[in-house]
Amino acid sequence: MILIVAIAVGAFAAFAVLKYVRGVEDDKNEDVDLVEVYVASSDIERNTTADLAKGSSIQLTTAPTEFRPANALTDLNQIDGKVALSDIPANQILLVNHFVDPSSATLSFSELLTGDMTSIALQFDQIRGMGGFLSPGDTVNMYVKYDSANLDPAGEASEEEAQAIEKAQNNVPYSEPARVLYQSVKILSVGAQLQLLPGQAPGDEALAQNNSGVIIFAVPPAAATRILSVPLADIYLSLVPDDYEPRPIEALGLSEENQPTSLFPGEDGTRLTPYGPDGYEAFVSKAEAGVPNSGNGQPKNEAAVGAPAGNGNPTDENGG
């Protein structure tokens, strides 16, 4: 009996406290002017259309007048035909300038370059460019293929060199050796279309790509210099999976007895990619943290594309 009485008294006390607190809040709110505001009922991602946000992520509620910004959204018609300029978190009071015209929300190309990167554009045919099946964001290995029968750019190979070439061709079938210049090279765009424009869907006519074969890569300046120094007709791309781990790939010499004494970056475990052995993400992270990327272990002697094995050319030590 005593236990029952104690429970009843406790419940009454709790009810009395709750009623008191609500009474205090009501008294306080009597002196507060409330106004209607639109808020994000859930997260709204950048480039979300206003029509889509209205149907799923915007709700009308009230807030104290002092908390409503001067540029708060007061009429949903104010954002018709617009898109979210940036990510909007849930419960955020919506402002008129949270939504802009689609043309104003489009990324500039330079915004895609991060971490002390530059961009280079190369045009590939269907064979060298993976048959047109590459997309922005893909990574590729970049191979160099050259004719071993014409290694001397001047066409004036010495008699000794000519004999070495003839011997090599007689020993193995590698008359057009292919070697990896770089691994895991980042693609920014394929053709004229970078990405979906705000509010567009993959089926929109405006998204028809320019299948010109032009591919734009993001690489450090030193790597760009090296890639652009290779005859374009000698460069072949090979698509690799997202979880691909770069590792040294054996250099293919003119014969088993005539292996190159110098390595291309993609054959060298201290470099491998244009961004160093740790790859693109690590390069960008270091740059954003203010850590200098001081080269990728460039050796003093590097094999020249199309040069006879063992005929490395001096290069700078700061290249990628």
Buried (B, 14 or more C-beta within 10 A) or exposed (E): EEEEEEEEEEEEEEEEEEEEEEEEEEEEEEEEEEEEBBBBBEEBEEBBBBBBBBEEBBEEEEBEEEEBEEEBBBEBEEBEEBBBBEEBEEEBBBBBEBBBEBEEBBEEEEEBBBBBBBBBEBEBEEEBBBEBEBEBEBBBBBBBBBEBEEBBEEEEBEEEBBEBBEEBBEEBEBEEBBBBBBBBBBBBBBBEBBBEBBBBEEEEEEEEEEEEBBBBBBBBBBBBBBBEEBEEEBBBBEBBEEEBEBEBBEBBBBBEEBEBEBBBBBBBEBBBBBBBBBBBEBBBEBBEEEEEBEBBBBBEBBBBBBBBBBBBEEBEEEBB
